[in-house]
Amino acid sequence: MASQSQGIQQLLQAEKRAAEKVSEARKRKNRRLKQAKEEAQAEIEQYRLQREKEFKAKEAAALGSHGSCSSEIEKETLEKMAVLQNHFEKNREEVLENLLAFVCDIHPEIHENYRING
């Protein structure tokens, strides 16, 4: 009986050690995953910064070649916007009246596919 009890104790201790090893292995795995994720995030951020820097350089080069024209384009755009604003103010009331007339002009009629059973 004592040998059975001793054998059970040994099994319980072995099971406890195995559980601890599994727990430690899981912790190591989680640490490695976390580290890999952090490294990947850093690499992504570095790549994003590099691409953003390249984009800014290309953008500056493109704007630099059109820099003299930009003020003329801005003037034309402002003039066009002013003209559109004037047209809007002139035609606003008329358009609203037409829209309201169209929406409020209701002519009820039976649909052509409606059949009266009988």
Backbone as XML, in Angstrom:
<?xml version="1.0"?>
<chain id="A" units="angstrom">
  <residue number="1" name="MET">
    <atom name="N" x="0.822" y="-1.187" z="0.000"/>
    <atom name="CA" x="0.000" y="0.000" z="0.000"/>
    <atom name="C" x="0.867" y="1.253" z="0.000"/>
  </residue>
  <residue number="2" name="ALA">
    <atom name="N" x="1.971" y="1.208" z="0.756"/>
    <atom name="CA" x="2.875" y="2.339" z="0.831"/>
    <atom name="C" x="3.529" y="2.595" z="-0.516"/>
  </residue>
  <residue number="3" name="SER">
    <atom name="N" x="3.817" y="1.505" z="-1.264"/>
    <atom name="CA" x="4.442" y="1.683" z="-2.567"/>
    <atom name="C" x="3.456" y="2.295" z="-3.571"/>
  </residue>
  <residue number="4" name="GLN">
    <atom name="N" x="2.153" y="1.949" z="-3.424"/>
    <atom name="CA" x="1.145" y="2.554" z="-4.296"/>
    <atom name="C" x="1.022" y="4.045" z="-3.998"/>
  </residue>
  <residue number="5" name="SER">
    <atom name="N" x="1.013" y="4.388" z="-2.719"/>
    <atom name="CA" x="0.922" y="5.789" z="-2.313"/>
    <atom name="C" x="2.145" y="6.561" z="-2.800"/>
  </residue>
  <residue number="6" name="GLN">
    <atom name="N" x="3.299" y="5.913" z="-2.678"/>
    <atom name="CA" x="4.534" y="6.559" z="-3.149"/>
    <atom name="C" x="4.490" y="6.723" z="-4.665"/>
  </residue>
  <residue number="7" name="GLY">
    <atom name="N" x="3.981" y="5.738" z="-5.378"/>
    <atom name="CA" x="3.864" y="5.809" z="-6.833"/>
    <atom name="C" x="2.899" y="6.909" z="-7.258"/>
  </residue>
  <residue number="8" name="ILE">
    <atom name="N" x="1.804" y="7.045" z="-6.522"/>
    <atom name="CA" x="0.827" y="8.113" z="-6.819"/>
    <atom name="C" x="1.461" y="9.471" z="-6.594"/>
  </residue>
  <residue number="9" name="GLN">
    <atom name="N" x="2.215" y="9.609" z="-5.505"/>
    <atom name="CA" x="2.899" y="10.875" z="-5.212"/>
    <atom name="C" x="3.889" y="11.225" z="-6.332"/>
  </residue>
  <residue number="10" name="GLN">
    <atom name="N" x="4.608" y="10.228" z="-6.799"/>
    <atom name="CA" x="5.566" y="10.465" z="-7.884"/>
    <atom name="C" x="4.832" y="10.905" z="-9.156"/>
  </residue>
  <residue number="11" name="LEU">
    <atom name="N" x="3.696" y="10.250" z="-9.441"/>
    <atom name="CA" x="2.902" y="10.634" z="-10.623"/>
    <atom name="C" x="2.377" y="12.056" z="-10.509"/>
  </residue>
  <residue number="12" name="LEU">
    <atom name="N" x="1.907" y="12.412" z="-9.331"/>
    <atom name="CA" x="1.397" y="13.773" z="-9.117"/>
    <atom name="C" x="2.509" y="14.807" z="-9.285"/>
  </residue>
  <residue number="13" name="GLN">
    <atom name="N" x="3.701" y="14.499" z="-8.741"/>
    <atom name="CA" x="4.838" y="15.408" z="-8.891"/>
    <atom name="C" x="5.250" y="15.530" z="-10.354"/>
  </residue>
  <residue number="14" name="ALA">
    <atom name="N" x="5.251" y="14.399" z="-11.049"/>
    <atom name="CA" x="5.614" y="14.420" z="-12.470"/>
    <atom name="C" x="4.592" y="15.225" z="-13.263"/>
  </residue>
  <residue number="15" name="GLU">
    <atom name="N" x="3.322" y="15.055" z="-12.917"/>
    <atom name="CA" x="2.270" y="15.814" z="-13.601"/>
    <atom name="C" x="2.421" y="17.307" z="-13.327"/>
  </residue>
  <residue number="16" name="LYS">
    <atom name="N" x="2.763" y="17.649" z="-12.095"/>
    <atom name="CA" x="2.957" y="19.053" z="-11.727"/>
    <atom name="C" x="4.137" y="19.657" z="-12.495"/>
  </residue>
  <residue number="17" name="ARG">
    <atom name="N" x="5.252" y="18.910" z="-12.587"/>
    <atom name="CA" x="6.416" y="19.398" z="-13.337"/>
    <atom name="C" x="6.077" y="19.563" z="-14.815"/>
  </residue>
  <residue number="18" name="ALA">
    <atom name="N" x="5.305" y="18.629" z="-15.343"/>
    <atom name="CA" x="4.921" y="18.709" z="-16.760"/>
    <atom name="C" x="4.050" y="19.942" z="-16.994"/>
  </residue>
  <residue number="19" name="ALA">
    <atom name="N" x="3.127" y="20.205" z="-16.082"/>
    <atom name="CA" x="2.260" y="21.375" z="-16.207"/>
    <atom name="C" x="3.088" y="22.661" z="-16.150"/>
  </residue>
  <residue number="20" name="GLU">
    <atom name="N" x="4.090" y="22.696" z="-15.261"/>
    <atom name="CA" x="4.956" y="23.869" z="-15.164"/>
    <atom name="C" x="5.747" y="24.073" z="-16.449"/>
  </residue>
  <residue number="21" name="LYS">
    <atom name="N" x="6.268" y="22.975" z="-17.011"/>
    <atom name="CA" x="7.026" y="23.081" z="-18.265"/>
    <atom name="C" x="6.145" y="23.584" z="-19.400"/>
  </residue>
  <residue number="22" name="VAL">
    <atom name="N" x="4.914" y="23.073" z="-19.455"/>
    <atom name="CA" x="3.980" y="23.520" z="-20.496"/>
    <atom name="C" x="3.679" y="25.001" z="-20.314"/>
  </residue>
  <residue number="23" name="SER">
    <atom name="N" x="3.472" y="25.416" z="-19.074"/>
    <atom name="CA" x="3.191" y="26.816" z="-18.772"/>
    <atom name="C" x="4.365" y="27.712" z="-19.191"/>
  </residue>
  <residue number="24" name="GLU">
    <atom name="N" x="5.581" y="27.272" z="-18.848"/>
    <atom name="CA" x="6.768" y="28.043" z="-19.232"/>
    <atom name="C" x="6.912" y="28.113" z="-20.750"/>
  </residue>
  <residue number="25" name="ALA">
    <atom name="N" x="6.629" y="27.021" z="-21.423"/>
    <atom name="CA" x="6.724" y="27.002" z="-22.891"/>
    <atom name="C" x="5.714" y="27.976" z="-23.495"/>
  </residue>
  <residue number="26" name="ARG">
    <atom name="N" x="4.507" y="28.011" z="-22.951"/>
    <atom name="CA" x="3.498" y="28.955" z="-23.443"/>
    <atom name="C" x="3.943" y="30.398" z="-23.223"/>
  </residue>
  <residue number="27" name="LYS">
    <atom name="N" x="4.518" y="30.662" z="-22.049"/>
    <atom name="CA" x="4.999" y="32.015" z="-21.765"/>
    <atom name="C" x="6.090" y="32.428" z="-22.745"/>
  </residue>
  <residue number="28" name="ARG">
    <atom name="N" x="7.035" y="31.492" z="-23.010"/>
    <atom name="CA" x="8.113" y="31.791" z="-23.971"/>
    <atom name="C" x="7.529" y="32.064" z="-25.360"/>
  </residue>
  <residue number="29" name="LYS">
    <atom name="N" x="6.572" y="31.229" z="-25.734"/>
    <atom name="CA" x="5.934" y="31.397" z="-27.050"/>
    <atom name="C" x="5.253" y="32.762" z="-27.136"/>
  </residue>
  <residue number="30" name="ASN">
    <atom name="N" x="4.517" y="33.149" z="-26.106"/>
    <atom name="CA" x="3.837" y="34.449" z="-26.100"/>
    <atom name="C" x="4.834" y="35.601" z="-26.155"/>
  </residue>
  <residue number="31" name="ARG">
    <atom name="N" x="5.947" y="35.461" z="-25.430"/>
    <atom name="CA" x="6.983" y="36.509" z="-25.483"/>
    <atom name="C" x="7.564" y="36.632" z="-26.883"/>
  </residue>
  <residue number="32" name="ARG">
    <atom name="N" x="7.834" y="35.478" z="-27.513"/>
    <atom name="CA" x="8.382" y="35.501" z="-28.885"/>
    <atom name="C" x="7.393" y="36.127" z="-29.857"/>
  </residue>
  <residue number="33" name="LEU">
    <atom name="N" x="6.110" y="35.782" z="-29.725"/>
    <atom name="CA" x="5.090" y="36.358" z="-30.600"/>
    <atom name="C" x="4.988" y="37.877" z="-30.412"/>
  </residue>
  <residue number="34" name="LYS">
    <atom name="N" x="5.024" y="38.296" z="-29.158"/>
    <atom name="CA" x="4.952" y="39.729" z="-28.866"/>
    <atom name="C" x="6.160" y="40.459" z="-29.444"/>
  </residue>
  <residue number="35" name="GLN">
    <atom name="N" x="7.338" y="39.869" z="-29.283"/>
    <atom name="CA" x="8.562" y="40.473" z="-29.819"/>
    <atom name="C" x="8.501" y="40.542" z="-31.343"/>
  </residue>
  <residue number="36" name="ALA">
    <atom name="N" x="8.038" y="39.458" z="-31.971"/>
    <atom name="CA" x="7.937" y="39.442" z="-33.437"/>
    <atom name="C" x="6.951" y="40.505" z="-33.911"/>
  </residue>
  <residue number="37" name="LYS">
    <atom name="N" x="5.847" y="40.656" z="-33.192"/>
    <atom name="CA" x="4.848" y="41.666" z="-33.555"/>
    <atom name="C" x="5.435" y="43.071" z="-33.440"/>
  </residue>
  <residue number="38" name="GLU">
    <atom name="N" x="6.169" y="43.332" z="-32.372"/>
    <atom name="CA" x="6.792" y="44.643" z="-32.184"/>
    <atom name="C" x="7.816" y="44.921" z="-33.284"/>
  </residue>
  <residue number="39" name="GLU">
    <atom name="N" x="8.604" y="43.910" z="-33.627"/>
    <atom name="CA" x="9.579" y="44.089" z="-34.699"/>
    <atom name="C" x="8.889" y="44.364" z="-36.031"/>
  </residue>
  <residue number="40" name="ALA">
    <atom name="N" x="7.810" y="43.649" z="-36.289"/>
    <atom name="CA" x="7.068" y="43.865" z="-37.539"/>
    <atom name="C" x="6.469" y="45.273" z="-37.571"/>
  </residue>
  <residue number="41" name="GLN">
    <atom name="N" x="5.929" y="45.731" z="-36.449"/>
    <atom name="CA" x="5.368" y="47.084" z="-36.391"/>
    <atom name="C" x="6.457" y="48.127" z="-36.651"/>
  </residue>
  <residue number="42" name="ALA">
    <atom name="N" x="7.628" y="47.926" z="-36.064"/>
    <atom name="CA" x="8.730" y="48.861" z="-36.274"/>
    <atom name="C" x="9.146" y="48.869" z="-37.742"/>
  </residue>
  <residue number="43" name="GLU">
    <atom name="N" x="9.204" y="47.692" z="-38.340"/>
    <atom name="CA" x="9.574" y="47.590" z="-39.753"/>
    <atom name="C" x="8.536" y="48.264" z="-40.643"/>
  </residue>
  <residue number="44" name="ILE">
    <atom name="N" x="7.275" y="48.072" z="-40.318"/>
    <atom name="CA" x="6.190" y="48.715" z="-41.087"/>
    <atom name="C" x="6.277" y="50.221" z="-40.960"/>
  </residue>
  <residue number="45" name="GLU">
    <atom name="N" x="6.505" y="50.698" z="-39.759"/>
    <atom name="CA" x="6.614" y="52.148" z="-39.542"/>
    <atom name="C" x="7.801" y="52.732" z="-40.310"/>
  </residue>
  <residue number="46" name="GLN">
    <atom name="N" x="8.917" y="52.024" z="-40.300"/>
    <atom name="CA" x="10.097" y="52.476" z="-41.032"/>
    <atom name="C" x="9.798" y="52.539" z="-42.536"/>
  </residue>
  <residue number="47" name="TYR">
    <atom name="N" x="9.133" y="51.513" z="-43.049"/>
    <atom name="CA" x="8.778" y="51.474" z="-44.470"/>
    <atom name="C" x="7.818" y="52.607" z="-44.814"/>
  </residue>
  <residue number="48" name="ARG">
    <atom name="N" x="6.829" y="52.835" z="-43.929"/>
    <atom name="CA" x="5.868" y="53.911" z="-44.164"/>
    <atom name="C" x="6.558" y="55.275" z="-44.203"/>
  </residue>
  <residue number="49" name="LEU">
    <atom name="N" x="7.482" y="55.509" z="-43.274"/>
    <atom name="CA" x="8.215" y="56.773" z="-43.245"/>
    <atom name="C" x="9.054" y="56.951" z="-44.510"/>
  </residue>
  <residue number="50" name="GLN">
    <atom name="N" x="9.669" y="55.858" z="-44.951"/>
    <atom name="CA" x="10.478" y="55.923" z="-46.170"/>
    <atom name="C" x="9.612" y="56.282" z="-47.371"/>
  </residue>
  <residue number="51" name="ARG">
    <atom name="N" x="8.469" y="55.612" z="-47.508"/>
    <atom name="CA" x="7.571" y="55.880" z="-48.639"/>
    <atom name="C" x="7.002" y="57.298" z="-48.565"/>
  </residue>
  <residue number="52" name="GLU">
    <atom name="N" x="6.702" y="57.749" z="-47.358"/>
    <atom name="CA" x="6.181" y="59.100" z="-47.189"/>
    <atom name="C" x="7.242" y="60.126" z="-47.583"/>
  </residue>
  <residue number="53" name="LYS">
    <atom name="N" x="8.487" y="59.858" z="-47.224"/>
    <atom name="CA" x="9.582" y="60.758" z="-47.584"/>
    <atom name="C" x="9.746" y="60.816" z="-49.101"/>
  </residue>
  <residue number="54" name="GLU">
    <atom name="N" x="9.675" y="59.640" z="-49.763"/>
    <atom name="CA" x="9.765" y="59.606" z="-51.223"/>
    <atom name="C" x="8.606" y="60.364" z="-51.860"/>
  </residue>
  <residue number="55" name="PHE">
    <atom name="N" x="7.409" y="60.196" z="-51.305"/>
    <atom name="CA" x="6.243" y="60.891" z="-51.833"/>
    <atom name="C" x="6.404" y="62.398" z="-51.696"/>
  </residue>
  <residue number="56" name="LYS">
    <atom name="N" x="6.862" y="62.843" z="-50.525"/>
    <atom name="CA" x="7.062" y="64.281" z="-50.307"/>
    <atom name="C" x="8.091" y="64.835" z="-51.298"/>
  </residue>
  <residue number="57" name="ALA">
    <atom name="N" x="9.149" y="64.072" z="-51.555"/>
    <atom name="CA" x="10.172" y="64.524" z="-52.501"/>
    <atom name="C" x="9.574" y="64.646" z="-53.902"/>
  </residue>
  <residue number="58" name="LYS">
    <atom name="N" x="8.808" y="63.641" z="-54.317"/>
    <atom name="CA" x="8.179" y="63.702" z="-55.645"/>
    <atom name="C" x="7.160" y="64.832" z="-55.719"/>
  </residue>
  <residue number="59" name="GLU">
    <atom name="N" x="6.414" y="65.012" z="-54.639"/>
    <atom name="CA" x="5.419" y="66.082" z="-54.599"/>
    <atom name="C" x="6.103" y="67.448" z="-54.701"/>
  </residue>
  <residue number="60" name="ALA">
    <atom name="N" x="7.202" y="67.609" z="-53.964"/>
    <atom name="CA" x="7.931" y="68.880" z="-54.009"/>
    <atom name="C" x="8.500" y="69.121" z="-55.405"/>
  </residue>
  <residue number="61" name="ALA">
    <atom name="N" x="8.995" y="68.051" z="-56.032"/>
    <atom name="CA" x="9.539" y="68.193" z="-57.386"/>
    <atom name="C" x="8.434" y="68.570" z="-58.366"/>
  </residue>
  <residue number="62" name="ALA">
    <atom name="N" x="7.264" y="67.951" z="-58.224"/>
    <atom name="CA" x="6.150" y="68.247" z="-59.125"/>
    <atom name="C" x="5.638" y="69.657" z="-58.902"/>
  </residue>
  <residue number="63" name="LEU">
    <atom name="N" x="5.516" y="70.066" z="-57.652"/>
    <atom name="CA" x="5.035" y="71.421" z="-57.376"/>
    <atom name="C" x="6.086" y="72.464" z="-57.731"/>
  </residue>
  <residue number="64" name="GLY">
    <atom name="N" x="7.348" y="72.092" z="-57.572"/>
    <atom name="CA" x="8.423" y="73.027" z="-57.914"/>
    <atom name="C" x="8.423" y="73.357" z="-59.388"/>
  </residue>
  <residue number="65" name="SER">
    <atom name="N" x="8.117" y="72.386" z="-60.229"/>
    <atom name="CA" x="8.102" y="72.636" z="-61.670"/>
    <atom name="C" x="6.873" y="73.416" z="-62.097"/>
  </residue>
  <residue number="66" name="HIS">
    <atom name="N" x="5.814" y="73.392" z="-61.281"/>
    <atom name="CA" x="4.594" y="74.134" z="-61.616"/>
    <atom name="C" x="4.380" y="75.308" z="-60.673"/>
  </residue>
  <residue number="67" name="GLY">
    <atom name="N" x="5.368" y="75.650" z="-59.890"/>
    <atom name="CA" x="5.225" y="76.694" z="-58.886"/>
    <atom name="C" x="4.841" y="78.037" z="-59.451"/>
  </residue>
  <residue number="68" name="SER">
    <atom name="N" x="5.347" y="78.428" z="-60.608"/>
    <atom name="CA" x="5.040" y="79.730" z="-61.186"/>
    <atom name="C" x="3.614" y="79.784" z="-61.689"/>
  </residue>
  <residue number="69" name="CYS">
    <atom name="N" x="3.055" y="78.645" z="-62.057"/>
    <atom name="CA" x="1.704" y="78.602" z="-62.606"/>
    <atom name="C" x="0.656" y="78.518" z="-61.509"/>
  </residue>
  <residue number="70" name="SER">
    <atom name="N" x="1.063" y="78.169" z="-60.300"/>
    <atom name="CA" x="0.075" y="77.916" z="-59.259"/>
    <atom name="C" x="-0.715" y="79.165" z="-58.907"/>
  </residue>
  <residue number="71" name="SER">
    <atom name="N" x="-0.095" y="80.344" z="-58.881"/>
    <atom name="CA" x="-0.838" y="81.559" z="-58.554"/>
    <atom name="C" x="-1.847" y="81.889" z="-59.653"/>
  </residue>
  <residue number="72" name="GLU">
    <atom name="N" x="-1.471" y="81.650" z="-60.919"/>
    <atom name="CA" x="-2.402" y="81.876" z="-62.019"/>
    <atom name="C" x="-3.579" y="80.912" z="-61.936"/>
  </residue>
  <residue number="73" name="ILE">
    <atom name="N" x="-3.292" y="79.668" z="-61.602"/>
    <atom name="CA" x="-4.358" y="78.669" z="-61.468"/>
    <atom name="C" x="-5.284" y="79.041" z="-60.319"/>
  </residue>
  <residue number="74" name="GLU">
    <atom name="N" x="-4.714" y="79.524" z="-59.225"/>
    <atom name="CA" x="-5.534" y="79.929" z="-58.094"/>
    <atom name="C" x="-6.444" y="81.086" z="-58.471"/>
  </residue>
  <residue number="75" name="LYS">
    <atom name="N" x="-5.928" y="82.040" z="-59.229"/>
    <atom name="CA" x="-6.744" y="83.174" z="-59.659"/>
    <atom name="C" x="-7.892" y="82.703" z="-60.543"/>
  </residue>
  <residue number="76" name="GLU">
    <atom name="N" x="-7.589" y="81.826" z="-61.499"/>
    <atom name="CA" x="-8.629" y="81.294" z="-62.385"/>
    <atom name="C" x="-9.684" y="80.542" z="-61.591"/>
  </residue>
  <residue number="77" name="THR">
    <atom name="N" x="-9.235" y="79.752" z="-60.622"/>
    <atom name="CA" x="-10.165" y="78.983" z="-59.803"/>
    <atom name="C" x="-11.062" y="79.903" z="-58.997"/>
  </residue>
  <residue number="78" name="LEU">
    <atom name="N" x="-10.498" y="80.946" z="-58.417"/>
    <atom name="CA" x="-11.299" y="81.896" z="-57.653"/>
    <atom name="C" x="-12.306" y="82.614" z="-58.538"/>
  </residue>
  <residue number="79" name="GLU">
    <atom name="N" x="-11.882" y="82.958" z="-59.757"/>
    <atom name="CA" x="-12.800" y="83.615" z="-60.682"/>
    <atom name="C" x="-13.947" y="82.683" z="-61.057"/>
  </residue>
  <residue number="80" name="LYS">
    <atom name="N" x="-13.623" y="81.432" z="-61.345"/>
    <atom name="CA" x="-14.667" y="80.455" z="-61.677"/>
    <atom name="C" x="-15.628" y="80.255" z="-60.510"/>
  </residue>
  <residue number="81" name="MET">
    <atom name="N" x="-15.081" y="80.195" z="-59.300"/>
    <atom name="CA" x="-15.947" y="80.030" z="-58.135"/>
    <atom name="C" x="-16.864" y="81.237" z="-57.948"/>
  </residue>
  <residue number="82" name="ALA">
    <atom name="N" x="-16.360" y="82.421" z="-58.205"/>
    <atom name="CA" x="-17.181" y="83.628" z="-58.082"/>
    <atom name="C" x="-18.315" y="83.601" z="-59.103"/>
  </residue>
  <residue number="83" name="VAL">
    <atom name="N" x="-18.001" y="83.200" z="-60.337"/>
    <atom name="CA" x="-19.030" y="83.119" z="-61.378"/>
    <atom name="C" x="-20.095" y="82.092" z="-60.984"/>
  </residue>
  <residue number="84" name="LEU">
    <atom name="N" x="-19.658" y="80.935" z="-60.506"/>
    <atom name="CA" x="-20.611" y="79.901" z="-60.077"/>
    <atom name="C" x="-21.468" y="80.389" z="-58.911"/>
  </residue>
  <residue number="85" name="GLN">
    <atom name="N" x="-20.881" y="81.113" z="-58.000"/>
    <atom name="CA" x="-21.629" y="81.655" z="-56.862"/>
    <atom name="C" x="-22.686" y="82.638" z="-57.341"/>
  </residue>
  <residue number="86" name="ASN">
    <atom name="N" x="-22.326" y="83.465" z="-58.321"/>
    <atom name="CA" x="-23.302" y="84.418" z="-58.878"/>
    <atom name="C" x="-24.451" y="83.681" z="-59.556"/>
  </residue>
  <residue number="87" name="HIS">
    <atom name="N" x="-24.148" y="82.684" z="-60.354"/>
    <atom name="CA" x="-25.195" y="81.900" z="-61.014"/>
    <atom name="C" x="-26.095" y="81.229" z="-59.982"/>
  </residue>
  <residue number="88" name="PHE">
    <atom name="N" x="-25.490" y="80.718" z="-58.927"/>
    <atom name="CA" x="-26.259" y="80.075" z="-57.863"/>
    <atom name="C" x="-27.243" y="81.060" z="-57.242"/>
  </residue>
  <residue number="89" name="GLU">
    <atom name="N" x="-26.769" y="82.252" z="-56.912"/>
    <atom name="CA" x="-27.625" y="83.256" z="-56.288"/>
    <atom name="C" x="-28.754" y="83.674" z="-57.224"/>
  </residue>
  <residue number="90" name="LYS">
    <atom name="N" x="-28.441" y="83.822" z="-58.503"/>
    <atom name="CA" x="-29.466" y="84.253" z="-59.471"/>
    <atom name="C" x="-30.560" y="83.203" z="-59.642"/>
  </residue>
  <residue number="91" name="ASN">
    <atom name="N" x="-30.183" y="81.937" z="-59.736"/>
    <atom name="CA" x="-31.125" y="80.898" z="-60.111"/>
    <atom name="C" x="-31.692" y="80.106" z="-58.941"/>
  </residue>
  <residue number="92" name="ARG">
    <atom name="N" x="-31.290" y="80.416" z="-57.743"/>
    <atom name="CA" x="-31.694" y="79.627" z="-56.590"/>
    <atom name="C" x="-33.207" y="79.599" z="-56.404"/>
  </residue>
  <residue number="93" name="GLU">
    <atom name="N" x="-33.833" y="80.758" z="-56.377"/>
    <atom name="CA" x="-35.279" y="80.834" z="-56.139"/>
    <atom name="C" x="-36.062" y="80.117" z="-57.232"/>
  </residue>
  <residue number="94" name="GLU">
    <atom name="N" x="-35.670" y="80.336" z="-58.473"/>
    <atom name="CA" x="-36.376" y="79.704" z="-59.587"/>
    <atom name="C" x="-36.270" y="78.172" z="-59.513"/>
  </residue>
  <residue number="95" name="VAL">
    <atom name="N" x="-35.108" y="77.686" z="-59.214"/>
    <atom name="CA" x="-34.907" y="76.239" z="-59.121"/>
    <atom name="C" x="-35.727" y="75.658" z="-57.971"/>
  </residue>
  <residue number="96" name="LEU">
    <atom name="N" x="-35.729" y="76.331" z="-56.821"/>
    <atom name="CA" x="-36.516" y="75.853" z="-55.690"/>
    <atom name="C" x="-38.006" y="75.839" z="-56.007"/>
  </residue>
  <residue number="97" name="GLU">
    <atom name="N" x="-38.494" y="76.886" z="-56.680"/>
    <atom name="CA" x="-39.911" y="76.927" z="-57.056"/>
    <atom name="C" x="-40.247" y="75.788" z="-58.015"/>
  </residue>
  <residue number="98" name="ASN">
    <atom name="N" x="-39.407" y="75.552" z="-59.004"/>
    <atom name="CA" x="-39.647" y="74.455" z="-59.949"/>
    <atom name="C" x="-39.625" y="73.101" z="-59.245"/>
  </residue>
  <residue number="99" name="LEU">
    <atom name="N" x="-38.697" y="72.931" z="-58.352"/>
    <atom name="CA" x="-38.589" y="71.676" z="-57.626"/>
    <atom name="C" x="-39.821" y="71.438" z="-56.753"/>
  </residue>
  <residue number="100" name="LEU">
    <atom name="N" x="-40.243" y="72.452" z="-56.027"/>
    <atom name="CA" x="-41.436" y="72.318" z="-55.187"/>
    <atom name="C" x="-42.676" y="72.068" z="-56.022"/>
  </residue>
  <residue number="101" name="ALA">
    <atom name="N" x="-42.783" y="72.750" z="-57.157"/>
    <atom name="CA" x="-43.936" y="72.535" z="-58.037"/>
    <atom name="C" x="-43.941" y="71.094" z="-58.544"/>
  </residue>
  <residue number="102" name="PHE">
    <atom name="N" x="-42.806" y="70.586" z="-58.924"/>
    <atom name="CA" x="-42.720" y="69.220" z="-59.434"/>
    <atom name="C" x="-43.073" y="68.207" z="-58.345"/>
  </residue>
  <residue number="103" name="VAL">
    <atom name="N" x="-42.572" y="68.424" z="-57.143"/>
    <atom name="CA" x="-42.812" y="67.489" z="-56.049"/>
    <atom name="C" x="-44.265" y="67.540" z="-55.588"/>
  </residue>
  <residue number="104" name="CYS">
    <atom name="N" x="-44.853" y="68.727" z="-55.560"/>
    <atom name="CA" x="-46.214" y="68.882" z="-55.038"/>
    <atom name="C" x="-47.295" y="68.618" z="-56.090"/>
  </residue>
  <residue number="105" name="ASP">
    <atom name="N" x="-46.940" y="68.524" z="-57.344"/>
    <atom name="CA" x="-47.913" y="68.291" z="-58.405"/>
    <atom name="C" x="-48.173" y="66.793" z="-58.503"/>
  </residue>
  <residue number="106" name="ILE">
    <atom name="N" x="-49.247" y="66.338" z="-57.832"/>
    <atom name="CA" x="-49.535" y="64.919" z="-57.742"/>
    <atom name="C" x="-50.752" y="64.592" z="-58.592"/>
  </residue>
  <residue number="107" name="HIS">
    <atom name="N" x="-50.631" y="63.582" z="-59.441"/>
    <atom name="CA" x="-51.739" y="63.107" z="-60.272"/>
    <atom name="C" x="-51.954" y="61.633" z="-59.965"/>
  </residue>
  <residue number="108" name="PRO">
    <atom name="N" x="-52.878" y="61.317" z="-59.057"/>
    <atom name="CA" x="-53.087" y="59.908" z="-58.736"/>
    <atom name="C" x="-53.767" y="59.173" z="-59.887"/>
  </residue>
  <residue number="109" name="GLU">
    <atom name="N" x="-53.253" y="57.988" z="-60.183"/>
    <atom name="CA" x="-53.853" y="57.164" z="-61.218"/>
    <atom name="C" x="-53.548" y="55.712" z="-60.913"/>
  </residue>
  <residue number="110" name="ILE">
    <atom name="N" x="-54.378" y="54.843" z="-61.449"/>
    <atom name="CA" x="-54.201" y="53.415" z="-61.224"/>
    <atom name="C" x="-53.086" y="52.917" z="-62.123"/>
  </residue>
  <residue number="111" name="HIS">
    <atom name="N" x="-52.255" y="52.060" z="-61.567"/>
    <atom name="CA" x="-51.129" y="51.527" z="-62.325"/>
    <atom name="C" x="-51.638" y="50.652" z="-63.452"/>
  </residue>
  <residue number="112" name="GLU">
    <atom name="N" x="-50.934" y="50.655" z="-64.577"/>
    <atom name="CA" x="-51.377" y="49.913" z="-65.768"/>
    <atom name="C" x="-51.418" y="48.408" z="-65.544"/>
  </residue>
  <residue number="113" name="ASN">
    <atom name="N" x="-50.671" y="47.878" z="-64.623"/>
    <atom name="CA" x="-50.655" y="46.436" z="-64.366"/>
    <atom name="C" x="-51.688" y="46.000" z="-63.331"/>
  </residue>
  <residue number="114" name="TYR">
    <atom name="N" x="-52.406" y="46.958" z="-62.742"/>
    <atom name="CA" x="-53.399" y="46.617" z="-61.736"/>
    <atom name="C" x="-54.602" y="45.985" z="-62.400"/>
  </residue>
  <residue number="115" name="ARG">
    <atom name="N" x="-55.054" y="44.855" z="-61.858"/>
    <atom name="CA" x="-56.236" y="44.165" z="-62.401"/>
    <atom name="C" x="-57.305" y="44.060" z="-61.335"/>
  </residue>
  <residue number="116" name="ILE">
    <atom name="N" x="-58.489" y="44.348" z="-61.725"/>
    <atom name="CA" x="-59.620" y="44.212" z="-60.812"/>
    <atom name="C" x="-60.170" y="42.809" z="-60.967"/>
  </residue>
  <residue number="117" name="ASN">
    <atom name="N" x="-60.155" y="42.044" z="-59.905"/>
    <atom name="CA" x="-60.670" y="40.672" z="-59.950"/>
    <atom name="C" x="-62.195" y="40.701" z="-59.955"/>
  </residue>
  <residue number="118" name="GLY">
    <atom name="N" x="-62.751" y="40.030" z="-60.893"/>
    <atom name="CA" x="-64.210" y="39.998" z="-60.860"/>
    <atom name="C" x="-64.830" y="39.528" z="-62.130"/>
  </residue>
</chain>
